[in-house]
Structures are given as structure tokens and as C-alpha cells.
């Protein structure tokens, strides 16, 4: 799954809009931005103008998706191959 670096949009007063993440216990999206999976929830937030796609302040790789088997450690006693 693709990841997006998102920041909350700014309201008319210049403050960050409160946008909550349903997969993080409804924690508010960091005004500095966070990597989020491209899911229907976040694409709706983009469409509605609640968030914007941004670039991270310091370059970093997006997190690997949870189901990415390449990031899992090998089991002890298995043959490399």
C-alpha cells in the first residue's frame, strides 16, 4: 500500500485544522505532518480539503506497510535462500 506524507490544512485564521487518525486511537494528526497509508479515510480527508500532501521537513523513507514480509525477521534455524 502506498504511503502519503500529510499535514492538516490551515483554517481561515491560519491554524491547523483538527484531523483525527482512526487507526491511532483518534489521535490528532501532527501539525508538522505524518506518514499515513493511502486508505479511503485519508483520500476522503484530501478530497474534503482537511489535509494536504506535503514534504517532510527532513527527508526520511516512508514506513513499510505492516503486511510487508520483507521487513520481518527470519526465524532461527531456517535456511537462507
VENGI-V374514 format. One line per field, one symbol per residue. ss: DSSP state (@ for helix, = for strand, . for the rest). phi: phi as a letter, one per 30 degrees, with the letter a starting at -180 (. if undefined). psi: psi as a letter, one per 30 degrees, with the letter a starting at -180 (. if undefined). Layout:
# VENGI-V374514
ss->???
phi->???
psi->???
This chain:
# VENGI-V374514
ss->..======.=.....=...==@@@..==.....====..@@@@@@@@@..===...............@@@..........
phi->.dcbccbddcdddicdddbccddciiddddedjbdbddceedddddedidbbdbcdeceaddddeeddddcdddddicdda
psi->kkkkjkkklkaffglkkjkkjffhggkkkkffllkkkileeeeeeeefgfllklkkekklkllkkegjfffklkkkglkk.
